[in-house]
Amino acid sequence: MRRADGGTLDDGMVEVELVGEQADGPDPSERAQSPPSPGRTGPEPREDHALRDPHPRRHLLRTAPAMGLGLVVLLGLGLTVVEQRRDEALVASVAHVPGLSTSLREPLVERWQTGGPTSVAGGLVLGRQMVDGQSRTVAHDARTGEVRWAAPSGIDAAGSPLRCRTAVAGDALLVCMISGGGVRAPNSDAVLGGLPGRLLLLDAEDGSVRDERPLNSRTVGWDVLEEDLVLARRESGALHISRSRLVSREVVWSVEVPLARDVRARQVVLGVAHGLVVVEGRMAVVVDGRDGEVLGTWDPEGRRVQPVQVQTGPLGFAVWRTPREAQWFDRDGHAGATLPGSPLEAVVDDGSSPHVTLVQDRADLLAVDVRTGEVLWRGPPVRRALTRIDGLVVVEGGGSLHAIDLATGEGRWSAALGPDSVPGFSPVTDGVRLLVPGYEVATGRQVTAVDLRDGTPRWTLPLPGRGSALSVDDGVVRVRFGTQVAIFG
């Protein structure tokens, strides 16, 4: 803070004699002494005036600026703490949403680097490196890069790195798939050469094998549902789907769905979302994950064989037998509204505004109420949807990101991606902020954290090298450049 003459308030305090200071009374040193009290032989004790400030008001004027400055500092620190706690609470409230990063309140810091392909699960970064003369899967601590364990020799002898998922709360167990390799036959599920695939249950602390299940060429896929394993196989013209306990292998439920003879295992995929088990592709099946009830099966519509697509949500699911329109179903499988257009599903979705689904026709982006089929609003078509959080969707289109209110279609903010920003990026968000890729001549490729609600920039971070991919998995942010991968936190 500066005075009018350019000096600061700390440039030496000038003493000022106040006019009329004596008006408060005579100087204490000139007061008459009181007569001795009866019974006393000496004078009354006198106050030591040398220890008193003879001009208390002047002292107050000298100390007031410092007191005021201290009060401002304390208030500022208090507001900062309150703001930080509020921010932490907001991040924690959406931490359960799949695909979110850790807090982006402060700029990310590069922790360490590694080479080659990597995957993330249970707070570990998994990659391959030479151990005792063998190429082995090695688990690094995601924060420090410290080697936690190497997969037992021979587990991944086929040369493919482990692909793992966190299986049990607290990151105690991992479910990892080992591909057997080989070449698939063109018109059947047979595999020529290679080794049998396996599904391993590993201890995340030391990499020890707790259980092992065989996989074969007829395996459609697997996923984790509430610490249970969901597995789908094609067997004898039928699709077998089961849910079982990971450790004990106790079967929770098992169902069988007839398959057409020409539907092969590799033509369909398995996934779990919103408590529903979904198989989609050459045909579609939706199963209630709680009890195994089959909610419906669907084949493509028309002569042209188009993949059947399923999109799930908190209120139910939609099935596209044709790219042009879908049928909505509630959680019990009862048919509802017809949805015009093809699906537009966000990569990260917290389930807010569950009655609103986004679709696109050839000309427009549409928001449709799944309960009634009413089109709530229309907008220009977009390339993809990145996030749906707290009633706000962020879409990419026309070289920019646009935040749109799901209820009204009102645009909240836009941010240009830049002419040479990261070409392949997954949305990185903590539910409060979103990383927007960009480019500056002086620094090269970079990311800027913007507030999801209003687009306010918070900080900018240059990326190492020429970062070619940006992603977040299990809360860990990774940037790939060349053959290297940088881990941020």
TAPE-V163410 format. One record per residue. RES is the residue in one letter. PHI is phi in whole degrees, -180 to 180 (999 if undefined). OMEGA is omega in whole degrees, 0 to 359 (none if undefined). Layout:
BEGIN
res=RES phi=PHI omega=OMEGA
res=RES phi=PHI omega=OMEGA
END
This chain:
BEGIN
res=M phi=999 omega=186
res=R phi=-120 omega=172
res=R phi=-82 omega=181
res=A phi=-66 omega=181
res=D phi=-86 omega=177
res=G phi=97 omega=178
res=G phi=-80 omega=179
res=T phi=-100 omega=180
res=L phi=-67 omega=179
res=D phi=-94 omega=185
res=D phi=-79 omega=175
res=G phi=76 omega=182
res=M phi=-82 omega=180
res=V phi=-95 omega=178
res=E phi=-73 omega=180
res=V phi=-126 omega=178
res=E phi=-79 omega=181
res=L phi=-81 omega=178
res=V phi=-75 omega=177
res=G phi=82 omega=179
res=E phi=-62 omega=183
res=Q phi=-73 omega=183
res=A phi=-63 omega=180
res=D phi=-76 omega=181
res=G phi=139 omega=180
res=P phi=-67 omega=178
res=D phi=-63 omega=182
res=P phi=-56 omega=183
res=S phi=-69 omega=182
res=E phi=-99 omega=180
res=R phi=-71 omega=178
res=A phi=-73 omega=179
res=Q phi=-77 omega=177
res=S phi=-73 omega=177
res=P phi=-66 omega=181
res=P phi=-61 omega=177
res=S phi=-70 omega=177
res=P phi=-57 omega=179
res=G phi=89 omega=179
res=R phi=-100 omega=180
res=T phi=-98 omega=182
res=G phi=-123 omega=180
res=P phi=-70 omega=175
res=E phi=-61 omega=176
res=P phi=-61 omega=179
res=R phi=-106 omega=177
res=E phi=-69 omega=179
res=D phi=-78 omega=185
res=H phi=-72 omega=178
res=A phi=-66 omega=180
res=L phi=-88 omega=180
res=R phi=-94 omega=173
res=D phi=-81 omega=182
res=P phi=-68 omega=181
res=H phi=-129 omega=185
res=P phi=-61 omega=182
res=R phi=-66 omega=178
res=R phi=-65 omega=178
res=H phi=-64 omega=179
res=L phi=-63 omega=179
res=L phi=-64 omega=180
res=R phi=-71 omega=185
res=T phi=-92 omega=184
res=A phi=-59 omega=180
res=P phi=-58 omega=180
res=A phi=-66 omega=178
res=M phi=-64 omega=179
res=G phi=-64 omega=179
res=L phi=-63 omega=178
res=G phi=-63 omega=179
res=L phi=-65 omega=178
res=V phi=-62 omega=180
res=V phi=-62 omega=180
res=L phi=-63 omega=178
res=L phi=-64 omega=179
res=G phi=-63 omega=178
res=L phi=-64 omega=179
res=G phi=-63 omega=179
res=L phi=-64 omega=179
res=T phi=-63 omega=180
res=V phi=-64 omega=179
res=V phi=-62 omega=179
res=E phi=-63 omega=180
res=Q phi=-65 omega=180
res=R phi=-66 omega=178
res=R phi=-64 omega=180
res=D phi=-64 omega=179
res=E phi=-62 omega=179
res=A phi=-66 omega=179
res=L phi=-64 omega=179
res=V phi=-64 omega=181
res=A phi=-66 omega=183
res=S phi=-68 omega=180
res=V phi=-117 omega=184
res=A phi=-62 omega=181
res=H phi=-77 omega=184
res=V phi=-73 omega=179
res=P phi=-63 omega=175
res=G phi=94 omega=180
res=L phi=-88 omega=175
res=S phi=-93 omega=170
res=T phi=-71 omega=187
res=S phi=-57 omega=177
res=L phi=-108 omega=180
res=R phi=-61 omega=178
res=E phi=-104 omega=180
res=P phi=-56 omega=177
res=L phi=-64 omega=179
res=V phi=-122 omega=177
res=E phi=-69 omega=183
res=R phi=-89 omega=182
res=W phi=-168 omega=180
res=Q phi=-131 omega=174
res=T phi=-146 omega=182
res=G phi=-111 omega=175
res=G phi=81 omega=180
res=P phi=-64 omega=179
res=T phi=-136 omega=171
res=S phi=-138 omega=185
res=V phi=-129 omega=176
res=A phi=-164 omega=173
res=G phi=59 omega=180
res=G phi=75 omega=180
res=L phi=-120 omega=171
res=V phi=-107 omega=185
res=L phi=-104 omega=177
res=G phi=-152 omega=181
res=R phi=-115 omega=174
res=Q phi=-156 omega=182
res=M phi=-78 omega=177
res=V phi=-133 omega=181
res=D phi=54 omega=176
res=G phi=80 omega=179
res=Q phi=-123 omega=174
res=S phi=-81 omega=186
res=R phi=-128 omega=171
res=T phi=-76 omega=182
res=V phi=-122 omega=180
res=A phi=-103 omega=177
res=H phi=-108 omega=171
res=D phi=-63 omega=186
res=A phi=-63 omega=183
res=R phi=-84 omega=188
res=T phi=-110 omega=185
res=G phi=83 omega=180
res=E phi=-65 omega=179
res=V phi=-72 omega=178
res=R phi=-92 omega=178
res=W phi=-166 omega=173
res=A phi=-115 omega=181
res=A phi=-60 omega=179
res=P phi=-54 omega=181
res=S phi=-57 omega=177
res=G phi=94 omega=181
res=I phi=-63 omega=182
res=D phi=-114 omega=183
res=A phi=-65 omega=180
res=A phi=-70 omega=176
res=G phi=94 omega=179
res=S phi=-94 omega=179
res=P phi=-69 omega=178
res=L phi=-66 omega=172
res=R phi=-112 omega=191
res=C phi=-120 omega=174
res=R phi=-131 omega=172
res=T phi=-66 omega=188
res=A phi=-108 omega=187
res=V phi=-128 omega=180
res=A phi=-53 omega=183
res=G phi=87 omega=177
res=D phi=59 omega=183
res=A phi=-77 omega=184
res=L phi=-130 omega=176
res=L phi=-121 omega=170
res=V phi=-103 omega=186
res=C phi=-127 omega=179
res=M phi=-106 omega=174
res=I phi=-114 omega=179
res=S phi=-75 omega=181
res=G phi=-80 omega=182
res=G phi=77 omega=181
res=G phi=90 omega=182
res=V phi=-120 omega=180
res=R phi=-76 omega=175
res=A phi=-69 omega=186
res=P phi=-67 omega=187
res=N phi=-122 omega=179
res=S phi=-153 omega=178
res=D phi=-90 omega=181
res=A phi=-68 omega=177
res=V phi=-123 omega=180
res=L phi=-97 omega=181
res=G phi=76 omega=179
res=G phi=80 omega=180
res=L phi=-115 omega=177
res=P phi=-62 omega=176
res=G phi=-77 omega=181
res=R phi=-143 omega=174
res=L phi=-118 omega=185
res=L phi=-110 omega=171
res=L phi=-107 omega=186
res=L phi=-110 omega=171
res=D phi=-76 omega=184
res=A phi=-68 omega=182
res=E phi=-78 omega=185
res=D phi=-130 omega=178
res=G phi=81 omega=181
res=S phi=-69 omega=183
res=V phi=-85 omega=179
res=R phi=-93 omega=180
res=D phi=-161 omega=180
res=E phi=-145 omega=179
res=R phi=-127 omega=181
res=P phi=-76 omega=172
res=L phi=-119 omega=178
res=N phi=-137 omega=185
res=S phi=-68 omega=179
res=R phi=-93 omega=178
res=T phi=-75 omega=178
res=V phi=-78 omega=180
res=G phi=170 omega=180
res=W phi=-147 omega=177
res=D phi=-159 omega=180
res=V phi=-112 omega=178
res=L phi=-131 omega=178
res=E phi=49 omega=177
res=E phi=69 omega=173
res=D phi=-112 omega=178
res=L phi=-100 omega=173
res=V phi=-108 omega=185
res=L phi=-133 omega=179
res=A phi=-127 omega=179
res=R phi=-137 omega=172
res=R phi=-98 omega=182
res=E phi=-138 omega=172
res=S phi=52 omega=176
res=G phi=75 omega=179
res=A phi=-139 omega=177
res=L phi=-102 omega=180
res=H phi=-101 omega=179
res=I phi=-123 omega=181
res=S phi=-139 omega=173
res=R phi=-123 omega=183
res=S phi=-142 omega=178
res=R phi=-69 omega=184
res=L phi=-64 omega=186
res=V phi=-86 omega=185
res=S phi=-87 omega=184
res=R phi=67 omega=177
res=E phi=-61 omega=182
res=V phi=-81 omega=177
res=V phi=-83 omega=173
res=W phi=-159 omega=178
res=S phi=-149 omega=180
res=V phi=-131 omega=179
res=E phi=-131 omega=182
res=V phi=-122 omega=179
res=P phi=-62 omega=178
res=L phi=-123 omega=173
res=A phi=-65 omega=185
res=R phi=-62 omega=184
res=D phi=-90 omega=177
res=V phi=-92 omega=181
res=R phi=-101 omega=184
res=A phi=-60 omega=183
res=R phi=-77 omega=180
res=Q phi=-93 omega=177
res=V phi=-133 omega=179
res=V phi=-130 omega=181
res=L phi=-111 omega=174
res=G phi=-152 omega=178
res=V phi=-127 omega=178
res=A phi=-155 omega=178
res=H phi=54 omega=178
res=G phi=76 omega=179
res=L phi=-111 omega=175
res=V phi=-99 omega=187
res=V phi=-124 omega=168
res=V phi=-116 omega=182
res=E phi=-142 omega=182
res=G phi=137 omega=180
res=R phi=-63 omega=172
res=M phi=-155 omega=181
res=A phi=-139 omega=175
res=V phi=-138 omega=174
res=V phi=-123 omega=183
res=V phi=-124 omega=174
res=D phi=-70 omega=184
res=G phi=-67 omega=182
res=R phi=-74 omega=187
res=D phi=-127 omega=178
res=G phi=82 omega=178
res=E phi=-68 omega=178
res=V phi=-80 omega=183
res=L phi=-87 omega=177
res=G phi=164 omega=173
res=T phi=-131 omega=184
res=W phi=-143 omega=173
res=D phi=-111 omega=178
res=P phi=-61 omega=179
res=E phi=-99 omega=177
res=G phi=90 omega=182
res=R phi=-75 omega=179
res=R phi=-72 omega=182
res=V phi=-81 omega=177
res=Q phi=-109 omega=177
res=P phi=-60 omega=174
res=V phi=-85 omega=182
res=Q phi=-111 omega=179
res=V phi=-128 omega=176
res=Q phi=-123 omega=183
res=T phi=-101 omega=177
res=G phi=-157 omega=181
res=P phi=-61 omega=183
res=L phi=-96 omega=183
res=G phi=161 omega=183
res=F phi=-155 omega=177
res=A phi=-122 omega=182
res=V phi=-122 omega=176
res=W phi=-103 omega=173
res=R phi=-85 omega=176
res=T phi=-139 omega=181
res=P phi=-66 omega=188
res=R phi=-85 omega=181
res=E phi=-159 omega=182
res=A phi=-132 omega=174
res=Q phi=-112 omega=178
res=W phi=-91 omega=178
res=F phi=-132 omega=177
res=D phi=-82 omega=185
res=R phi=-66 omega=178
res=D phi=-96 omega=179
res=G phi=89 omega=179
res=H phi=-82 omega=183
res=A phi=-69 omega=179
res=G phi=-129 omega=187
res=A phi=-72 omega=172
res=T phi=-94 omega=183
res=L phi=-108 omega=180
res=P phi=-82 omega=176
res=G phi=101 omega=182
res=S phi=-94 omega=186
res=P phi=-73 omega=173
res=L phi=-132 omega=186
res=E phi=-105 omega=179
res=A phi=-73 omega=179
res=V phi=-68 omega=178
res=V phi=-118 omega=186
res=D phi=-140 omega=180
res=D phi=-91 omega=178
res=G phi=83 omega=178
res=S phi=-74 omega=186
res=S phi=49 omega=188
res=P phi=-66 omega=181
res=H phi=-81 omega=181
res=V phi=-104 omega=173
res=T phi=-120 omega=181
res=L phi=-105 omega=176
res=V phi=-137 omega=178
res=Q phi=-132 omega=168
res=D phi=-104 omega=186
res=R phi=-70 omega=186
res=A phi=-117 omega=191
res=D phi=-139 omega=163
res=L phi=-94 omega=183
res=L phi=-123 omega=170
res=A phi=-105 omega=186
res=V phi=-121 omega=173
res=D phi=-80 omega=186
res=V phi=-69 omega=182
res=R phi=-77 omega=185
res=T phi=-122 omega=186
res=G phi=82 omega=181
res=E phi=-71 omega=174
res=V phi=-81 omega=184
res=L phi=-79 omega=177
res=W phi=-164 omega=178
res=R phi=-126 omega=177
res=G phi=-151 omega=178
res=P phi=-65 omega=180
res=P phi=-64 omega=182
res=V phi=-129 omega=181
res=R phi=-80 omega=180
res=R phi=-166 omega=175
res=A phi=-107 omega=183
res=L phi=-93 omega=184
res=T phi=-136 omega=169
res=R phi=-129 omega=185
res=I phi=-138 omega=175
res=D phi=54 omega=175
res=G phi=76 omega=181
res=L phi=-127 omega=178
res=V phi=-111 omega=176
res=V phi=-110 omega=182
res=V phi=-119 omega=177
res=E phi=-112 omega=179
res=G phi=-173 omega=178
res=G phi=65 omega=179
res=G phi=77 omega=181
res=S phi=-141 omega=170
res=L phi=-102 omega=181
res=H phi=-131 omega=176
res=A phi=-99 omega=186
res=I phi=-128 omega=174
res=D phi=-71 omega=183
res=L phi=-65 omega=184
res=A phi=-76 omega=188
res=T phi=-116 omega=185
res=G phi=82 omega=181
res=E phi=-72 omega=177
res=G phi=-76 omega=181
res=R phi=-96 omega=180
res=W phi=-163 omega=177
res=S phi=-137 omega=179
res=A phi=-144 omega=179
res=A phi=-73 omega=180
res=L phi=-82 omega=181
res=G phi=93 omega=186
res=P phi=-71 omega=183
res=D phi=-135 omega=179
res=S phi=-78 omega=183
res=V phi=-56 omega=186
res=P phi=-69 omega=180
res=G phi=-120 omega=181
res=F phi=-137 omega=170
res=S phi=-95 omega=180
res=P phi=-64 omega=176
res=V phi=-114 omega=183
res=T phi=-146 omega=173
res=D phi=-103 omega=182
res=G phi=91 omega=178
res=V phi=-119 omega=179
res=R phi=-128 omega=180
res=L phi=-133 omega=176
res=L phi=-83 omega=180
res=V phi=-110 omega=178
res=P phi=-68 omega=178
res=G phi=-154 omega=181
res=Y phi=-149 omega=173
res=E phi=-130 omega=182
res=V phi=-59 omega=185
res=A phi=-73 omega=186
res=T phi=-114 omega=183
res=G phi=84 omega=181
res=R phi=-69 omega=184
res=Q phi=-153 omega=173
res=V phi=-130 omega=177
res=T phi=-122 omega=176
res=A phi=-82 omega=179
res=V phi=-118 omega=178
res=D phi=-70 omega=183
res=L phi=-64 omega=185
res=R phi=-76 omega=186
res=D phi=-132 omega=177
res=G phi=78 omega=180
res=T phi=-65 omega=177
res=P phi=-68 omega=180
res=R phi=-109 omega=176
res=W phi=-162 omega=181
res=T phi=-129 omega=183
res=L phi=-132 omega=173
res=P phi=-67 omega=180
res=L phi=-92 omega=180
res=P phi=-68 omega=179
res=G phi=56 omega=171
res=R phi=-116 omega=184
res=G phi=-47 omega=185
res=S phi=-101 omega=179
res=A phi=-155 omega=180
res=L phi=-130 omega=183
res=S phi=-153 omega=174
res=V phi=-135 omega=179
res=D phi=-138 omega=179
res=D phi=54 omega=178
res=G phi=84 omega=183
res=V phi=-100 omega=180
res=V phi=-91 omega=180
res=R phi=-124 omega=174
res=V phi=-125 omega=179
res=R phi=-99 omega=175
res=F phi=-144 omega=186
res=G phi=64 omega=178
res=T phi=-96 omega=181
res=Q phi=-100 omega=175
res=V phi=-130 omega=177
res=A phi=-98 omega=180
res=I phi=-103 omega=181
res=F phi=-114 omega=177
res=G phi=-160 omega=none
END
